[in-house]
C-alpha cells in the first residue's frame, strides 16, 4: 500500500488523543475485530463496555497535532497515525460516490481507554464504531495484537481493512441497516453476523475503488489483499472461540466464521459494488 508522495491529507477527519472521554451514553454497534468475545457482544448490543472492563472515565490526555505531522502521502507512508489519516480520507472520498447523502464520520485514535457516547471502552475491545456519536475508535496497539495473538500476517493493508470495516458500520448506520439486527443478537444466521459480514463486504468494495480516490500510487496488490484476507480470517468467530475457549460454539457467533469473513470481503473487492453486499438476502 503506497500513497502518492504529493497527495494532500485532511487531518481534520482524525483525532489523536491520550486517555480521554466523551460524555454521554447510548446504543452501541459492534467493532470489526475484538480481542475478547464478551466485549464484542457488549459493543454490539448496547452494554456499557466499562461494566465489563471495570474502566472508569479517564482524564483527557494530550492530543497529537496531526495537522502538523500529516500533510502528504509521503507522511502517510512513513508514519502510522498519518497512514490512518490517509486511509480514512480515501474511504470518505469513496462513500459519497457510492451512497446518496453520505455524511462523514470522525475517527479517534486513543490509548488504553476511552469514553464514548456508547460507553467506556479499553484497548482490549479492539476497533469499534459508535453510532451515537458517529465515530470510529482505534487503539493502534490492537494491530500488533492482531499479529501476535490472532496469527494475522499484519501489515498496512490489514489496518486499512479494519478501518474500512468500521466505516462499513457507519454506512449501515446512515442507511438504517442496524435495525435489521435488533433482537437477533447471536447465532450463525443471526442479524448480528449478517451486519458484520456486510461491513466486511463494504470494506472490500472500498478497496476495489480506492485507487480512484487519488491518494494511492497504484491499485492495491495481491500482497495487500492477502493482508486483508489474513486479518479477516484471524477474527472469525470460530477462530477466536477456538483460541479463547478451546472449542467452537456456533450459537455464540456474532461476527461470522473466518471463511465467511474472507468470502464477503472478497465479494466486495471482486465486484467493487456495495449493492452486492446484501447479506440479509438469503444464505451467507
Buried (B, 14 or more C-beta within 10 A) or exposed (E): BBBBEEBEBBBEBBBBBBBBBBEEBBBBBBBBBBBBBBBBBBBBBBBBBBEBBEBEBBEEBEEBEBEEBBBBBBBBBEBEBBBBBBBBBBBBBBBEEBBEEBEBBBBBBBBBBBBBBBBBBBBBBBBBBBBBBBBBBBBBEBBEBBBEBBEBBBBBBBBBBBBBBBBBBBBBBBBEBBEBBEEBBBBBEBBBBBBBBBBBBBBBBBBBBBBBBEBBEEEBEEEBBBBBBBBBBBBBBBBBBEEEEEEBEBEBBBBBBBEBBBBBBBBBBEBBBBEBBEBBEEEB
